[in-house]
């Protein structure tokens, strides 16, 4: 079976899915959200402790470099938090760039194979990403449709 673009993309997606990925954006969101909630006035904290569903009624603000909103319109990150965000952003960028480079290397590697068999022989440790053999069937669904049409009186043109 030939390696098509669809098969190549499925192999790449499988490999990339098995490579661990840390969600640095979620870590940033947790840090910022915790600090923003701690910065709320005490009466609002008490209200939210008793009625967490009221959180949705608080005004939000976007915190740059984190990609998230917090429920405290007056929130400004502290210098310590900004430093944590800077470190996490650097890790996020590094991970993204490494994964992009790996993807490009995989694309180049896979483009050197024209068939699935060549790929499996050259890369036996990656066989699990190879597509399952496609069973060729002689009885396609079209034949059933034609049979149903003829049963209802349809006649083929000659």
Secondary structure, DSSP 8 states (H G I E B T S, - for coil): -B--HHHHHHHHHHHHHHS----HHHHHHHHHHHHHHHTS-HHHHHHHHH-GGGGGGS--EEETTTTEEES-TT----HHHHHHHHHHHHHHHHHHHHHHHHHHHHHHHHHT-SBHHHHHHH-GGGGGGS-------SS-HHHHHHHHHHHTT-----
